[in-house]
Amino acid sequence: MYLSIFGGQKMLYFQAAAVLLLSSAFRHVETSDQSFALCDGQKGFIRCTKGAKIQILSANYGRTDERVCPSGKINTRTCHLKSSEIKTKWNCNGYRTCHLQADAQQFGDPCQNSSKYLEVKYRCVKDQTLFQKIN
């Protein structure tokens, strides 16, 4: 692991996968198993190193924790959208890079009048391992 500076922001680097959140503050984190959240309106991507592909473990667009993306309205903490996991897996599994955007246009609005976020758990796996675990 090593630390780098990008545009005045500290950036942590590990070895197997990358997540870059495209917002006012850039963050770039690499690891073999990772989870992250994109607040409503944020864009980002997952990138695995050469020879590895993305395997989405879980994804939810909604709200399950008041501490994640705390700005905005929080009327509920039990907001799940099962189709957001299906869409994220469809768009990301088996690819080296996957672009994501957290918004209701992409996923629908599972809890109106409440701020939402996309929470994703994933890992980067060798090609053969990916298809063995998904099928």
WOSULHU-V650920 format. One record per backbone hydrogen bond with DSSP energy under -0.5 kcal/mol. CO is the residue of the C=O (numbers start at 1). NH is the residue of the N-H. If there is no record, write none. Layout:
co=[CO	CO]
nh=[NH	NH]
This chain:
co=[2	4	6	9	11	13	16	18	19	19	20	20	21	21	22	24	27	29	32	34	36	37	38	39	42	43	44	45	46	47	49	51	53	54	55	58	60	60	62	63	65	67	73	78	79	81	81	81	82	82	83	84	85	86	87	88	89	92	95	96	98	100	101	102	103	103	104	108	111	116	117	117	118	118	119	120	121	121	122	123	125	126	127	128	129	130	131]
nh=[13	11	9	6	4	2	49	47	21	29	22	45	23	27	43	26	21	19	124	122	120	39	118	42	102	22	100	20	98	18	52	127	125	94	123	121	62	119	117	79	68	70	115	80	63	61	84	85	85	86	87	88	89	90	91	92	93	95	54	48	46	44	103	41	106	107	108	110	114	40	62	119	38	120	60	36	57	58	34	55	53	130	131	132	133	134	135]
